Amino acid sequence: MRIAVPDLISPSYFPAIAAVELGLVREEGADAELELLFPVTDAAEALRTGRIDFLAGAAHAPMHVFPEWSGVKLVAALSQHMYWFLVVRSDLNIGRGDLGALRGIRIGAAPGPDLGLRLLLADAGVDVEERDIHIGPVPATEGTGTSFGVAAAKALETGAVDGFWANGMGAELALRRGTGSLVIDARRGDGPAGAGAYTFPALATTDDTIERDPAAVAALTRAVVRAQRLLRDDPERATEAATGLFPALETSMIAELVRRDAAFYDPAISEDSARALADFGRRTGLIDTVPAYDRIVTPQFRHLWH
């Protein structure tokens, strides 16, 4: 099985990474390999065309290429709530939560995740055009082999952007280097009410894969649930999973980031979460309708969450 991860050097999708790298997928009776495929919109297209079998990425990504959520399902959450951070240059002296201070800046955001930032700012009453806020790709992140958070932190350091919207690894790198200050952590309640529920990390596959090989889908689901439990109980196992896959610095950091996120490692996707996700898709123009819960989350594997 081919599993695409749009941002590899990151805690965002780490339960899927750990499930493969710690041998849990193999123990559950399946073979799998990870593929870094950035951005998540390209990864979603690869899922649609059958180039990959699973996407470990943003839960809303399928809506970019599967019209009205047709032909694709979420099988489990990799963790709960929207998981990107807004970080800006530390010399701008913008305090945490102070979205009103954003003006005349360039914010780097990957295609797909950028929708979360745009809607968050709109819901907070921030008019990006009036405030001259430019949201767009980080320079030199196009093509394969890109882990966006690491690249975004480097771009902030070199002055290529004034801020970025990226994962916990990118945020932590910028904060440790002193180049960035944290403005928004939506997962932990920053920003307008409800922003944390826009989207979340999830494992997605197609209806065709579920029909063709339900045993493999079940095996991967079980492995992800085991990985979440293992990482909650012993975050240091994250270092083992990252060794040889991450650079040395990021390998040394991943256990601490996983420890912070461990409380969110819950595979369940509630009806409320699915409804909020679909509403996010509707409000951002990805879909026109709000699909039923069973259209979004496959009923076949929900019992494996527990």
Secondary structure, 3 states (H helix, E strand, C coil): CEEEECCCCCCCCHHHHHHHHCCHHHHCCCCCEEEECCCHHHHHHHHHHCCCCEEEEECCHHHHCCHHHCCEEEEEECCCCCCCEEEEEHHHCCCCCCHHHCCCCEEEECCCCHHHHHHHHHHCCCCCCCCCCEEECCCCCCCCCCCHHHHHHHHHHHCCCCEEEECHHHHHHHHHHCCEEEEEEHHHCCCCCCHHHCCCEEEEEEHHHHHHCHHHHHHHHHHHHHHHHHHHHCCCHHHHHHECCECHHHHHHHHHHHHHHHHHCCCCCCHHHHHHHHHHHHHCCCCCCCCCHHHHECHHHHHHHC
